[in-house]
Amino acid sequence: MLAPIVLFVYNRPLHTQMTLESLAKNALVKESILYVYSDGPKPNNPESEKLVLQVRALLKTVDFVKEIVVIESEVNKGLADNIIAGVSSVLEKHGKVIVLEDDMLSSPGFLKYMNEALTCYQNNDQVMHISAYFPKTKVKLPETFFYNVTSCWGWGTWSSAWKKFNPNMLELSNELNNQPMLDLRLFNGGQNNLYYNQIVQNLEGQKKTWAIKWHVSVFLNNGYSLHPRYSLISNIGHDGSGENSWSDNPFQQNILAKEIKVKEIPLIENKRAIFAAEKVYKPALITKLSMMIPAYIKEKIRVFSDGKRRSQYFEKRRLYAYPRFLKGESNLLSNSFYFVDAASFLHGFEEIFETEIYKFSTTNPAPLIIDCGSNIGLSVVYFKKLCANAKVLAFEPDQKIAQTLQKNIDSFGLENVELNQKAIWIHNDGVEFQEEGGFSGRIPKEGDVENIVKVPSVSLKSILEKYDKIDFLKMDIEGAEFEVLKDCKNQLSKIENLFIEYHSHISESQNLHLILAMLTELGFRYHIQEAFVRKQPFFEETTMTNMDLQLNVFANKP
């Protein structure tokens, strides 16, 4: 009985068409069952949805197989979850499987080789994987050989082997690292540290791949992987179109084997295959030299090779040397940006435009954003760049700083921005305000006596009452946040995304726990990020503008 073919597709109609066309040239294809797992589009992505529908329309034209079964997912599962679930399902029904992805061109002898190998070794539990790929090499190798790397570019297996597959990366990593005589050269198949690095990347969340889990599972079970001398598969996906691929594939095979003869061979890993892989995958001289350069020098090279980054580098150096609380102008952003204090401006630029702490997503084409504590307008400019059609209500009580904010609104030609030169507070009767000259102007605390002025105020509660929904509320009001939040608690449920800069002044009781309790009660889920903390809290007495702690609190509705 022929093994069923399982094809995994997503949103690449051209790649899928080429994969199907090459598969159709196989002699055994008319006798084979083809299962196709079509992943769903990513949410809020019309282009992805359009391409997925094109792929599914293409699948309806397939008429060269014995039977085609298409499994369409309504949601986007991702390749890793799709392959694990699909392979498991087909193996449960058929006991063996041949696996392809939507970017793999097969030679006319691909199915013959795969079926003969799956039949030849089906009763040998030590053989767990059949591969149709091996990189082009000048090293002399036999027609087929065991090289214990589970290449996923056209492969096959049996249900008896797949039962040993463990999808838990942490468990696999722990078991692998507890091996008393772990030979990383054998584990990586001579491919530098490729596979071990993939373990680390998956554990750290940099990648989500299934193939490394299969490779480790086979390795830990002392499994064998059969490979052909000449490849029967060429991967055409390394053109920047895939999520886990690079934009140039040095291992793509242009000439494929027409036929590979399969016969049972001794269960011995071919050491020449590892040697061949080392020669193929060895880093080029320039890569070796690059590995010797310290990271900070590499970063300088990247900076100076990019015109925009080079310009920003020198502009930052100028601003670092700029006197405190002296007005000026900078070209760090696309237009002239005016500041009142270079140090505060630099800190805000790095936090808002480089780290992007205010970044959020919304389906509202014209979101409402309330910016409490707009300062010179870095946040206002960022919000308008993020959502060009947003309506922004900006509040800044420091009259001198508000003038600079208005200059920046004009410099960037921002529309639908309403500037309010008022302090956000619990009433509209005006309030005393301490001018600091940079980012830290505030309602006076105990002991504050200098630079105190009376400024207009507005109740946040009265503002929120005017709207049914607020897409983003930013609250950076230098220690007044708890009183204001408490006053407008009954209106907070209207807010989709809430940012609070929490300030702990040493002259006042801490109330973070009360703010978090309030958010929890209202159904928000929060995330806390440090802004200013003591590195050794039991020992240090360091403060910043009379604060011993400053945190960023991000809250939204699940």
C-alpha positions in Angstrom: 0.0 0.0 0.0 1.3 3.5 -0.9 1.8 6.0 1.9 -0.6 9.0 1.8 0.9 12.3 1.0 0.3 15.2 3.3 0.8 18.8 2.0 0.7 21.8 4.3 -0.2 25.1 2.6 -0.9 28.7 3.7 -0.9 31.9 1.6 1.6 31.3 -1.2 -0.4 30.4 -4.3 2.5 30.5 -6.7 4.7 28.3 -4.5 1.8 25.9 -4.0 1.2 25.7 -7.7 4.8 24.9 -8.4 4.8 22.2 -5.7 1.7 20.6 -7.1 3.0 20.7 -10.6 6.2 18.9 -9.7 4.3 16.3 -7.6 2.0 15.6 -10.6 5.0 14.4 -12.6 5.6 11.5 -10.2 4.5 8.1 -11.6 2.9 6.9 -8.4 0.9 10.0 -7.8 -2.3 8.8 -9.5 -2.4 5.9 -7.1 -1.9 8.1 -4.0 -4.2 9.8 -1.5 -3.3 13.5 -1.0 -4.3 15.2 2.3 -3.9 19.0 2.2 -4.0 21.1 5.4 -4.8 24.7 4.5 -4.1 27.1 7.4 -6.4 30.0 7.9 -5.6 33.7 7.4 -4.2 35.9 10.2 -6.8 38.1 11.9 -7.4 41.6 10.6 -5.2 40.9 7.6 -7.2 41.2 4.3 -4.2 40.5 2.1 -3.6 37.2 4.0 -7.2 36.2 3.6 -7.1 37.0 -0.1 -4.0 34.8 -0.7 -5.5 31.9 1.4 -8.6 31.9 -0.7 -6.4 31.9 -3.9 -4.6 28.8 -2.6 -7.9 27.1 -1.7 -9.2 27.8 -5.2 -6.1 26.3 -6.7 -6.6 23.1 -4.6 -10.0 22.6 -6.2 -8.3 22.1 -9.6 -6.2 19.1 -8.5 -7.2 16.0 -10.5 -4.0 14.0 -10.7 -4.3 12.0 -7.5 -6.4 9.0 -6.5 -8.2 11.1 -3.9 -7.7 14.5 -2.4 -8.9 15.5 1.1 -8.6 19.2 1.9 -8.8 20.3 5.6 -9.4 24.0 5.8 -8.8 25.8 9.1 -10.9 28.9 9.8 -8.2 30.3 12.1 -4.5 30.7 11.7 -2.8 27.9 13.6 0.7 28.5 12.4 2.9 25.9 10.6 4.2 24.2 13.7 0.8 23.4 15.3 -0.7 22.5 11.8 2.0 20.0 11.0 2.0 18.3 14.4 -1.8 17.9 14.3 -2.0 17.0 10.6 0.8 14.3 10.7 -0.7 12.8 13.9 -4.2 12.6 12.3 -3.1 10.9 9.1 -0.7 8.5 10.8 -3.5 7.4 13.1 -5.6 6.5 10.0 -2.9 5.1 7.7 0.2 4.2 9.8 2.7 5.9 7.5 3.0 9.2 5.8 4.9 11.3 3.2 5.1 15.0 4.2 5.6 18.1 2.0 5.2 21.8 2.5 4.0 24.4 0.0 7.6 25.3 -1.2 9.1 22.0 -2.1 9.7 20.8 -5.6 10.0 17.1 -5.9 11.7 15.1 -8.6 9.7 12.4 -10.6 11.4 9.7 -8.5 10.4 11.2 -5.2 7.3 9.2 -4.4 8.9 5.9 -5.6 11.9 6.5 -3.3 9.8 7.5 -0.3 7.4 4.5 -0.7 10.2 2.0 -1.2 12.1 3.3 1.9 8.9 3.3 4.0 8.2 -0.3 3.0 11.8 -1.5 3.3 12.2 -0.2 6.9 8.7 -0.4 8.2 9.5 -3.3 10.6 12.7 -1.8 12.0 11.8 0.4 15.0 15.2 1.9 15.1 14.7 3.6 11.7 12.4 6.6 12.5 12.7 9.0 9.6 13.1 8.9 5.8 14.5 12.0 4.2 14.4 12.9 0.5 17.0 15.7 0.9 20.8 15.9 1.3 22.8 19.0 0.3 24.9 18.9 -2.8 28.4 17.7 -1.9 31.6 16.4 -3.7 32.1 13.9 -0.9 31.5 10.3 -2.2 28.6 8.7 -0.5 26.5 5.5 -1.2 23.1 5.6 -2.9 21.4 5.7 0.5 22.9 6.0 4.0 22.0 6.8 7.6 22.7 10.4 8.6 20.8 11.0 11.8 19.5 14.5 11.1 15.7 14.7 10.5 15.7 17.0 7.4 12.1 18.2 7.0 12.4 19.0 3.3 10.3 16.1 2.0 10.2 13.4 4.6 8.3 10.4 5.9 7.7 8.3 9.0 5.5 5.7 10.6 3.0 5.9 13.5 5.3 3.6 15.6 8.1 6.2 15.4 5.8 9.3 15.7 4.5 8.0 19.0 7.9 8.8 20.4 7.6 12.5 19.3 7.6 14.8 22.3 6.2 18.4 21.6 7.5 19.7 24.9 10.7 21.7 24.2 11.6 22.2 27.9 11.3 18.4 28.6 13.4 17.6 25.5 16.0 20.2 26.4 16.3 18.9 30.0 16.6 15.3 28.9 19.2 16.2 26.2 21.4 18.2 28.5 21.3 15.4 31.1 22.9 13.0 28.6 26.2 11.9 30.2 28.2 11.8 27.0 26.4 14.3 24.7 28.3 14.7 21.4 27.2 18.0 20.0 29.0 17.2 16.7 26.8 14.2 16.2 23.7 15.9 17.5 24.1 18.8 15.1 25.1 16.5 12.2 28.2 18.5 11.5 26.0 21.6 10.8 27.9 23.9 13.2 25.6 24.5 16.2 22.5 24.8 14.1 20.1 22.4 16.0 21.2 23.3 19.5 20.7 27.0 18.7 17.2 26.2 17.6 16.5 24.6 21.0 17.6 27.8 22.7 15.6 30.0 20.3 12.4 28.0 20.9 12.8 28.1 24.7 13.4 31.8 24.6 10.3 32.4 22.4 12.3 33.7 19.4 11.0 30.9 17.2 8.1 28.4 17.3 9.2 25.4 15.1 8.2 21.8 15.2 11.1 20.2 13.3 13.7 20.7 16.1 11.4 18.8 18.5 11.2 15.9 16.1 15.0 15.9 15.6 15.6 15.8 19.4 12.9 13.2 19.9 14.6 10.9 17.3 18.1 11.6 18.7 17.0 10.8 22.3 15.5 7.5 21.1 18.7 6.5 19.2 16.7 6.7 16.0 18.1 6.5 12.5 17.3 8.7 9.5 17.8 7.5 6.0 19.0 10.0 3.3 19.7 9.7 -0.4 23.1 10.4 -2.1 21.4 12.9 -4.4 18.5 15.0 -3.4 15.0 14.5 -4.7 13.7 17.8 -3.2 14.5 21.4 -3.9 13.2 24.1 -1.4 12.0 27.2 -3.3 10.7 29.0 -0.2 13.9 30.9 0.7 12.8 34.1 -1.1 11.6 36.0 2.0 8.1 34.7 1.7 8.3 32.2 4.6 8.3 33.0 8.3 11.1 30.6 9.3 13.3 31.0 6.2 16.0 33.3 5.1 15.9 35.3 1.9 18.7 33.4 0.1 19.1 29.6 0.1 22.6 28.4 -0.7 21.4 24.8 -0.3 18.7 24.9 -3.0 19.1 22.0 -5.4 18.5 22.9 -9.1 19.3 19.4 -10.5 17.4 16.6 -8.7 17.9 12.8 -8.8 15.5 11.1 -11.2 15.7 7.9 -9.2 17.3 6.6 -6.0 17.4 2.8 -5.5 16.5 1.6 -2.1 17.8 -1.5 -0.4 18.2 -2.4 3.2 21.6 -1.4 4.6 23.3 -1.9 8.0 22.2 0.4 10.8 25.4 2.5 11.1 25.5 6.2 10.8 27.7 7.2 7.9 30.6 9.3 9.3 31.4 10.6 5.8 27.9 12.1 5.7 28.8 14.2 8.8 32.1 15.2 7.2 30.2 16.2 4.0 27.8 18.3 6.0 30.6 20.0 7.8 32.1 21.0 4.5 28.8 22.3 3.2 27.7 24.2 6.3 31.1 25.5 7.4 31.0 29.3 7.8 32.7 31.3 5.1 35.9 33.2 6.0 34.1 36.4 6.3 31.6 34.8 8.8 34.5 33.5 10.9 36.1 36.9 11.0 32.7 38.4 11.9 32.5 36.0 14.8 35.7 37.4 16.2 34.5 41.1 16.2 33.0 42.2 19.6 29.3 43.0 19.6 29.7 46.7 20.4 32.0 47.1 17.4 29.5 45.3 15.1 26.8 47.7 16.4 29.0 50.7 15.5 29.6 49.2 12.0 25.8 48.8 11.5 25.2 52.4 12.7 27.8 54.0 10.4 26.8 51.9 7.4 23.2 53.3 7.6 22.8 56.9 6.7 19.7 57.5 8.9 21.2 55.8 11.9 24.5 57.5 11.4 22.7 60.9 11.4 20.8 59.9 14.6 24.0 58.8 16.2 25.7 62.2 15.8 22.5 64.1 16.7 22.2 62.2 19.9 25.9 62.9 20.8 25.1 66.6 20.3 22.1 66.5 22.5 23.9 64.5 25.3 26.3 67.5 25.5 23.5 70.1 25.4 23.0 72.2 28.6 20.0 71.2 30.8 16.8 73.2 30.6 17.9 75.2 27.5 15.5 75.4 24.6 16.5 73.9 21.3 15.5 72.1 18.1 16.4 68.6 16.9 16.2 66.6 13.6 15.8 63.2 15.2 12.3 63.0 13.8 11.2 63.6 10.3 10.4 67.3 10.9 11.9 69.9 13.2 11.1 69.0 16.8 11.4 71.6 19.5 12.4 70.8 23.1 12.8 72.6 26.4 15.3 70.2 27.9 17.6 68.0 25.8 18.0 65.3 28.5 14.2 64.9 28.9 13.7 65.0 25.2 16.3 62.2 24.6 14.8 60.0 27.3 11.4 60.5 25.8 12.5 59.9 22.2 14.2 56.6 23.2 11.2 55.4 25.3 8.4 56.4 22.9 9.9 56.1 19.4 12.6 53.4 19.8 11.1 51.2 22.6 7.6 52.2 21.5 6.0 51.8 25.0 2.7 53.3 23.8 2.3 50.9 20.8 -1.2 49.4 20.7 -3.5 47.9 18.1 -7.2 48.7 17.4 -9.8 47.9 14.8 -11.2 51.5 15.1 -10.1 53.4 12.0 -10.4 56.7 14.0 -9.5 55.9 17.6 -9.9 58.3 20.4 -6.7 58.9 22.4 -6.6 60.9 25.6 -3.1 62.0 26.5 -2.8 63.2 30.1 0.6 64.8 30.5 1.6 65.4 26.9 4.7 67.5 27.7 6.4 68.7 24.5 4.4 66.4 22.3 6.6 63.3 21.6 3.6 61.1 22.6 1.2 63.1 20.5 3.4 62.9 17.4 3.9 59.1 18.0 0.1 58.5 18.4 -0.6 60.3 15.1 2.1 58.4 13.3 0.7 55.1 14.7 -2.9 56.1 13.9 -3.1 58.9 11.4 -6.9 59.3 11.8 -6.8 59.3 15.5 -8.4 62.1 17.5 -6.0 63.1 20.3 -7.0 65.1 23.4 -3.7 66.5 24.8 -3.4 67.9 28.3 -0.3 69.8 29.5 -0.5 72.2 32.5 2.9 73.8 32.3 2.2 76.9 30.2 5.7 77.3 28.8 6.0 73.6 27.9 2.5 73.8 26.3 3.7 76.5 24.0 6.5 74.2 22.8 3.9 71.4 22.4 1.9 73.6 20.1 5.0 74.5 18.0 5.5 70.7 17.5 1.9 70.2 16.5 2.3 72.9 13.9 5.7 71.7 12.8 4.2 68.2 12.0 1.0 69.6 10.6 -1.0 67.4 13.0 -4.8 67.6 12.5 -7.5 66.5 14.9 -5.3 67.2 17.9 -7.0 69.3 20.7 -4.5 71.0 23.0 -5.7 71.7 26.6 -3.4 73.8 28.7 -4.8 72.3 31.9 -3.8 69.9 34.7 -5.7 66.7 34.9 -7.2 66.6 38.4 -10.4 65.8 40.3 -12.1 69.2 39.8 -12.2 72.1 37.4 -11.3 74.9 39.9 -7.6 75.2 39.2 -4.7 73.7 41.2 -1.2 74.6 42.3 1.5 73.3 40.1 5.3 73.0 40.5 7.2 73.8 37.3 10.3 71.7 36.8 11.2 72.7 33.3 11.5 69.2 31.8 9.4 66.1 32.2 8.7 66.2 36.0 6.3 69.2 36.6 3.6 68.1 39.1 1.0 69.0 41.7 3.2 69.9 44.7 4.1 67.4 47.3 5.0 67.9 50.9 8.2 70.0 51.1 7.8 71.5 47.6 8.1 75.3 47.8 9.9 76.5 44.7 8.4 77.4 41.3 4.8 77.0 42.4 2.1 78.5 40.2 -1.6 78.3 39.9 -2.8 76.6 36.7 -6.3 75.7 35.3 -7.4 72.2 36.0 -10.0 69.8 34.5 -11.6 66.7 36.0 -10.7 63.5 34.0 -14.1 62.2 35.2 -15.9 65.0 33.3 -13.9 64.2 30.2 -14.6 60.5 30.2 -18.3 61.1 30.8 -18.5 62.7 27.3 -17.6 59.5 25.5 -18.9 55.9 25.1 -15.5 54.5 24.4 -11.9 55.5 24.7 -9.4 53.5 22.7 -6.3 54.6 24.6 -5.8 56.6 27.8 -2.3 57.6 28.7 -1.8 58.9 32.3 1.6 60.5 33.1 0.7 63.0 35.7 3.6 62.7 38.2 2.0 61.3 41.3 -1.6 62.5 40.9 -2.7 59.2 39.2 -4.2 57.5 42.2 -6.5 60.4 43.2 -7.6 60.9 39.6 -8.2 57.2 39.0 -10.2 56.9 42.2 -12.3 59.9 41.3 -13.3 58.5 37.8 -13.3 54.8 38.7 -16.9 54.4 37.4 -15.9 55.6 33.9 -12.7 53.5 33.5 -14.6 50.5 32.0 -15.0 52.6 28.8 -11.3 52.4 28.2 -9.8 49.7 25.9 -6.1 50.4 26.6 -4.8 52.2 29.7 -1.2 53.3 30.4 -0.4 54.6 33.9 3.0 55.9 35.0 3.0 55.1 38.7 5.0 57.4 41.0 6.0 56.5 44.5 7.0 59.6 46.4 8.9 59.1 49.6 6.8 61.7 51.4 3.5 59.8 50.8 2.1 56.4 51.4 2.4 53.9 48.5 -0.9 53.1 46.7 0.1 50.8 43.9 -1.8 47.9 45.5 -5.0 50.0 45.4 -4.6 50.9 41.8 -4.0 47.3 40.8 -7.0 46.2 42.9 -9.1 48.8 41.1 -7.9 47.5 37.6 -8.6 43.9 38.6 -12.1 44.7 39.8 -12.9 46.5 36.5 -11.8 43.5 34.5 -8.4 44.8 33.3 -5.3 42.6 32.9 -2.1 44.5 33.7 1.6 44.3 33.0 4.2 46.1 35.1 7.5 47.4 33.8 10.2 49.2 35.7 10.9 52.9 34.9 13.0 53.8 37.9 14.0 51.3 40.6 16.7 50.9 43.2 19.1 48.2 42.2 19.6 47.2 45.8 16.4 48.3 47.6 17.4 47.1 51.0 20.6 49.0 50.9 20.2 52.0 48.6 18.4 55.3 49.4 18.6 56.7 45.9 15.8 58.9 44.8 14.8 60.7 41.5 12.9 63.9 42.0 11.8 62.7 45.4 10.7 59.3 44.1 12.0 55.9 45.3 10.1 54.0 42.6 8.5 54.6 39.2 6.7 52.0 37.2 4.9 51.7 33.9 1.6 49.9 34.2 -0.1 48.7 31.0 -3.7 47.5 31.3 -6.2 46.3 28.8 -9.3 44.1 28.5 -8.6 40.4 27.7 
